[in-house]
Amino acid sequence: MLENNMMSFAFVDFIVGFLMMASMSHIVMSRANISFPSVFGYNSKANLIHGLLAAFIAVGIYFFSYGFSAIINNGLLLGAFDLLLAYALFGRILHNKIQKRVSAIQQA
């Protein structure tokens, strides 16, 4: 009975999840201008490239394993990828606004 209720584990899903989460740290560090080691170097542009490349590889692996309709029907993967892209595009603006508010509060 226990064997039927056990969760199935797909190595492909593990790799996709690992790459998506790894890409998040690189994109966040890139947008915050924090030196963080990546395959392409330590600066923010290298981290952004590393993060986006990891995210696109993750989606590509998922696409070739399960097909396009599986990506559209997987809300977790779709939401994670959309959030990564939004942060890659608008993260620096958001970070700068937060830094200005924090500086104003600290000076007061």
N, C-alpha and C positions, 0 to 999 in steps of 0.2 A: 504493500500500500504506500509506503514511504517513497518508493522509487517513482511512482506515477505523479506525485505531488512535487517532486524536486524541480527546481528551475533549470531550464536548459541554458547552456552557455555557448555562445558562438564567439570564436576568437576574432572574427571579422568585426563584430560589434565592439569588442574590447579595444581593438586598434583604432576604430573610428572615434570612440569616446575618448581615448587617450590623446589622439591628435587634436580633437576639438578643445579639450581642456588645456593642452599645452599651447595651442594657438592663442587662447584667451590671455594667458600670462604674458606672452610676448607682445600682444597688441596693447594691453593695458600699460605695460612698461614703456612701450614705444610712445604712446600718447602722453604719458606723464614725464617724458624726457629723462627716464632713469636708465642708467647703464645696466644692462642685463646681458649675460652671455648668450649668444645665439650662433647658429652655424655660419652666419654671414658677418659676424662681428659684434661689437658692443654698443653701437650707437642706435639712435631711435629709428632711423630708416632701415637698418639691418634687421631690427626686431620686428618692425612692421612687415617687411617682406617675409621674414621667417613665419610670423603668425598667420598671415594671409595664405602663404603657401601650404602650411600645415592644415589650415581649414579647408582649402580647396582639394587637397589630397584626401582628406577625410570624406568629404562629400563625393569625390570621385570614386573612392573605394566602395562606398555605400551604393552609389549608382551602378557600378559594374557588378556588384554582388546581388543587388535586389531589384534594380530597375528604377526608372524615373517615377513611376506611380508610387513606389514605396517611400521615396523621399517626400513627396507631396502629402502622403498619408501619415508620415511620422512627425507628429507635432513637436516632439522633443528635439529632434535633429534640426528641423526647420526653424524652430524658435531660437536654438543656440546659434545656428549659422546666421540668421538675420540679426541677432543681437551683436555678434562679432562684427558683421559688416557695418552696422550702424555705429558701433563704437570706433571702428577703424576710420570711418568717415567724419564723425562729429566728436570724437573723444577729446581732441586737443581743445576745441572750443569749450566744451564742458569743463575740462580741467582748468583752463584759464579763468573761467567765471568763478569756479569754486575757490581758486587761489586768491582772486581779488577780494572775495567776501571774507575769507579767512584772514587775509592781511588787514582788512578794514576792522574786523572784530579785534584782532590782536593789538592794533594801534589805539583803539578806543579805551 
